Amino acid sequence: MLKLYAMFLTLIFLVELVAAIVGFVFRHEIKNSFKNNYEKALKQYNSTGDYRSHAVDKIQNTLHCCGVTDYRDWTDTNYYSEKGFPKSCCKLEDCTPQRDADKVNNEGCFIKVMTIIESEMGVVAGISFGVACFQDI
């Protein structure tokens, strides 16, 4: 029974190790996938509150950014043609930016999200390594 337990722990450790390696190797694909999905979410953005639009608003509000690479990404969307910039792009709370680029954040969200992910990657890797090694004790 003890050998079976040790075998399962080893198997779990190997799965975690493979997952970490795959994540490291395919990190560029993960970045591209995030960027493509964020661009798609901007194109399909509406103010009715679907989950993608809510995610875009949450990211833009939290990180004080606008668009993928910058605020001009919004000019190619249907939402912009109808209503202008969304409120989540505002530099100040309770503004109505409409088409006034001076009232919105200039920086894009993709670079900010990637900076946060890369800065926290060391912490995540350290914790994952610690948990993986602790399992085998």
Salt bridges, closest charged atoms under 4 A:
ASP70 OD2 - ARG72 NH2 2.51
GLU107 OE1 - LYS112 NZ 3.66
GLU118 OE2 - LYS31 NZ 2.55
